[in-house]
Each structure stands twice: as C-alpha cells, then as structure tokens.
C-alpha cells in the first residue's frame, strides 16, 4: 500500500496534529495485492485511418479504479483533518465587577490594527454609554463592523438599518464613515438603554427621549444628510409585515442586543399566530434575517432569552434554527467580537449565500417610505462666523425692541453700540454673545422671561404704591 502510505505521510507533513487521528483509524490495508497498486490507466488506442474516414468515434480510454486502500486512507485523512479543525480560539474575557461590563475582545482584528484607529467620529463617551456598558465595547464592535462593511461595499452605495440604535453611536459612525451610504437608526424605546416610553407612549414622546435627541444633535452638528432616526416600535407583527414585502429593506442591518426586546413585546402576537414562545422567537429571528442579506447580530446572555437557551443551549444553535426557518443558506463569520456585559455577548456577521441572494434590496426612496416618520426632516444651513455674528446682532436688536414694547413701567434700554464687536466690561456679555444665546434659546423661554420680568416690575410698582400708606399707618 505504498500509495496509501504516501498519502498519509503527505497529510501528516502538512498538518502534524492529525497524525495520531490517522494512525488510530488503521483503515488502510497492510497487505495489498495487485489490485491495490495504483497505476496509470492504459493509453487509449489510436484511431485507425478507416475509422476516421467513416466518422467512427475513437475508442474510449479504459478507466482504472482507485485501490480500496487509497480510498480508505483518503477517508481517514479527511476525518482526521475535520476533527482537528476547531473554531477560532476566543480569548477569555474577564469580568471587572459583578453584573457590569468587563473586557471586549476584537477577535477578528487585523494585525497591528487597534479599535481606536477605525473610529470615524470622536464622540463623547458620556453621551453614548448606558447601564454601565464600557466605552471599549462600543469601539471594538464598531471597529469589527467597519472592517466588514468596507470589505463588503468599499466605495459603493448601500442602505444600512441600525435596529435599536439607542443614542445613535453606530448610525453616526456609519453615516460619517460612508458618505455614500444611507443610514436609518430605528429606536422604539422598549428596552432599558432608552427607557420604556415606547410601551405605552406616543410617537412624539419617543422623539423626546434622550437617545433620539442625542442622535439628532450629532446629525445636526456633523451635518450628516445621510443619517436619520426613525421613532418606530417594532414587534413581531411589524417585522412580519416588512418581511412580507418580498424584497429586503436594506443591504445590511445591525441587530446589536435588541432582538430580546422585540421578543418581549411580541409574546401575545406569537400566541395569536398559533406559536409557542420558542417557535415565536425563532420565527421572529427568521423574519428579521429576511430584511437584509447581511446582518451583524449580538444576542444577550441569560437571563434574557432564557427560553431560547433552555431549548437550544447556545446562541449559535438558536441562530442556526432561525437560518433553517428561512429556507436559505447563510454563512457565519465570527465571532467578530466577544464582550462581557451582564454575561457573554458574541457579535456575529451572518451573510446570505450570494447565489441564493434573491431580490435586490429596495431603493433608498422606497426605504424611506417604510417608516411613518424620519428625523430630521431637514438640516439647517451651515453657519459661518459672519452669519452667526450678523444673526447675533439682529437677535440683540430684536430683544431691545421687545423690551421697549413690554417696558411700560418706565424701563428704557441702553442703545446698542455701533460696533457690536466692541469689548465688554469684565464680567459682562457682549451684544454678540447675548444674541448667540438668544438664538439657542427656545422662543417659549424668551417669552416666559419677558412675562416674568413684567410681573416683577409690576410687583415692584405695587410695593412702591403701598409703601407710603404703610409708613403713614405706622405713625
């Protein structure tokens, strides 16, 4: 069995770790006969001149069967290699304190690349972290997502939906890093990061939450005309409706620690659909997968999705069940990041196999129409130093006019200096600074200030009127 032995020796030379598995298999013959010798097939007979003339096909070559010992050896090699192939080793994450956040490891980081180098916008930690989730978790997850987005789309245009966007960290990074992309952050306020306003509140109340206001603040500040926030509560019925459109709504979706929140508000809808809790959650995940050919998925650890872990034992097994429910083939990449935050959380990239990709995602304008409201409706024009100074002076003049109109008790404002840029006395604001403050203040606040000032001046007048009477009465 020289050929079988040569095959095994070659496999061991390439991967010494499989040697023990192959030798233990002992599945190749030690006493080959003539049929066990692998020889080249005999050469085909040359066609005769007569056969060429009459058009007869040349004789077919006689195939030579592969000896059983070589087949067995090849099978042993394949089994041993398969057994030796383990998932990429994930560094253990150490929890810093009970219940809170620990380390976050970017498992798939390219050599020499740190998460900080992938950050597009230097956003303040204090405005985007919540519930003790460390800032490093945001940096590592975005870095991993950014590398995969760049690999998938490069400079091409694409639509991205960030489901459960909360304060908008990932939406803002994506919109700023990929100006050709169209990004929608969907925030329904049904979890814990942004409260539970969406459970009973109105759309306007969701808009007023800190998370959406922070998102919009940075959209305005960075003048991101490709980044929107959608105040929209998603549940099982809403996801099924979107999946029923027949086309993906986006090229990619972010599902970062959000699926369990949608699951929690969908239990009654599962029952109405004739599904038990496990079936409903699997169906929800499958419907979410249908909304895009590419998903970045992070699921929480127990006690969240406890019914899923009790049934499937692991997050990956649950995702496999959801993939099977789609009837399509998906590839898993990862875990890209492993984080410790109230348990272990793994970030996976799930991609539909391209040959089964199906219909293309809807265009941008159609995507907009799938949401009842998108914010902001428009961006303010970019302010320059000259335009701000001019508006500040106009605002200061308008304030003086309002003061004159309401100053019926003898108040007379000082005239504005001709040079609005003239330096003010120490401790005093310049007219430009006052005007800039007025521009930032809500109209209702300015009106309330004027009403309060008038009330105080009226009260002062009443006191001045009763003061002589009080003095006379005391005498």
Buried (B, 14 or more C-beta within 10 A) or exposed (E): BEBBBEBBEEBBEEBEEBBEBBEEBEBBBEEBEEEBEBEEEEEEEEEEEEBEEEEEEEEEEEEEEEBBBBBBBBEBBEBBBEEBEEEEEBEEBEBEEEEBBBBBBBBBBEEEEEBEEBBBBEBEEEBBBBEEBBBBBBBBBBBBBBBBBEEBBEEEEBBBBBBBBBBBBBBBBBBBBBEEBBBBBBBBBBBEBBBBBBEEBEBEBBBBBBBBBBBBBBBEEBEBEBBBBBBBBBBBEBBBEBBEBEBBBBBBBBBBBBBBBBBBBBBEBBEEBEBEBBBBBBBBBBBBBBBBBBBBBBBBBEEBBEEBBEBBEEBBEBBBBBBEBBEBEBEBBBBBBBBBBBBBBBBBBBBBEEEEBEEEBBEBEEBBEBBEBBBBEEEEEEEEEEEBBBBBBEBBBEBBEBBEEBBEEEEEEEEEEEEBEEEEEEEEEBBBEBBBBBEEEEEEEBEEEBEEBBEEBEEEEEEEEEEEEEEEEEE
